[in-house]
Amino acid sequence: MYNIIADEKDKGGMRVITLDKKDLIEAMTEFKSQGYYLSSITGVDMKDHLEVIYHLHNFDKNEYLGVKVLTYDSKVPSLVGLWKAADWDEREQYDLMGIIFEGHENLRRILLPDEWVGHPLRKDYDLKKVQYVSMDSEGNEHVSFDEREGW
Amino acid sequence: MKTGDLGVKTTTLEKALEWGRSNSLWPLTMGLACCAIEMMATQAADLDISRFGSEIFRNSPRQSDLMIVAGTTTKRMAPRVRRIYEEMPYPKYVIAMGVCVIQGGPYVDGYSVVLGVDKVIPVDVYVPGCPPSPQALTYGIITLQKKIRGETDR
């Protein structure tokens, strides 16, 4: 049995529950059996910890449900085993927020080139260190801090 | 261009070529973001740029001679824009449409946007706006036609 830490309603009337991350898979399995589908995965950087917010949608009841998970070591269990839709959403969160989804088999960058340094939506990402992307004739992308080696 | 008494017009070959090129600009569909919607409106029936010889948007760079870069050019897209530009046959022209393409626009402090597509490819005409209205783009095309015919200083 999973333990709900907080249960609240947001401004739009959507129910948002907060879970411990070890209960996540168990709770999500139950929500899936109730007819919820994964709509989106969002990440928030709260400086001392990261939050991962899952939006679930029930087509039968036309009801949304938000599930919030806090993580202090930027690791969260992956939901690819439950919903295939979680695959690219989790890759996006890994790419931009640096959240590591444990159990994801193909956790690569999805939007930025593979060689990119850092995760740009983190609060501690340094925007002054500009990175430049170039492409060789084979189609492989290279990232450099040197302005002359890319755009 | 001179008009003689015999009803014969004489001109130089360059003038004739420039006249022909400027009135048959075939644009390439280089819609990268939201400006592409305005570019489509420019091409569609209401503000038809076929009136100025830009017949129809080509999907192949080999069939076109005008690249309208419409929309935010990200760092990852820039090498692709460069490659497509190199695939176009000479003579080729570029219109930079929208502030994102001109200098970064609202993404000027971002991490992923090229601050000006003129760092990647040479640009002939800049059309500012966010997005520019179809009338502004039509004006940009007319300005480019004047530039090809040598009627402007720049």
HADDOCK unambig.tbl for C-alpha pairs under 7 A between the chains (distance, minus, plus):
assign (segid A and resid 127 and name CA) (segid B and resid 111 and name CA) 6.44 0.50 0.50
assign (segid A and resid 130 and name CA) (segid B and resid 111 and name CA) 6.84 0.50 0.50
assign (segid A and resid 132 and name CA) (segid B and resid 75 and name CA) 6.85 0.50 0.50
assign (segid A and resid 133 and name CA) (segid B and resid 75 and name CA) 5.83 0.50 0.50
assign (segid A and resid 133 and name CA) (segid B and resid 76 and name CA) 6.19 0.50 0.50
assign (segid A and resid 134 and name CA) (segid B and resid 79 and name CA) 6.05 0.50 0.50
assign (segid A and resid 135 and name CA) (segid B and resid 79 and name CA) 5.90 0.50 0.50
assign (segid A and resid 151 and name CA) (segid B and resid 75 and name CA) 5.92 0.50 0.50
assign (segid A and resid 151 and name CA) (segid B and resid 78 and name CA) 6.59 0.50 0.50
assign (segid A and resid 151 and name CA) (segid B and resid 114 and name CA) 6.44 0.50 0.50
